Amino acid sequence: MANESHARNVSSNQCGSRLVQTIDAPLSLVWSILRRFDNPQAYKQFIKSCTMRAGNGSKGSVREVMVVSGLPAATSTERLDELDDDSHVMMVSFIGGDHRLVNYRSTTTLHEIEGISSGKTVVEESYVVDVPAGNSKEDTCSFADTIIGCNLRSLARVTEQMAKV
């Protein structure tokens, strides 16, 4: 399942991780939700709203998301660095906001599980982020892993429910 899209160099002041979620829904359905850079709140439960600041959801587009209360942030400004509908690859960078995930860059890829007639999809998300002063690599990765894990499980719930209809 390794994908060269996930290869990243991690410097000494950064950490990174890779999370994987298997979803009992066809790849085309999962991709149709995930690729909507202008509507992350469709499955990301920590996002209250999203406003496009530049572009129309294609490569180079910039969005500002408002985060739900209770998290250590209110906004995040994010750029879509890559969106490949053929390879099912999406790359996003955080370029501003009042959060501590500085220089956050993620890559998300989708892969269809071969040989299963019902259609299952594997979603793989990797990231690299700076470790803030006063934090450990372990704490920084644990925080990011928790948010991403919740997002991936939510994506699974949303798309699996849609697949049943």
Disulfide bonds with the S-S distance in Angstrom:
none
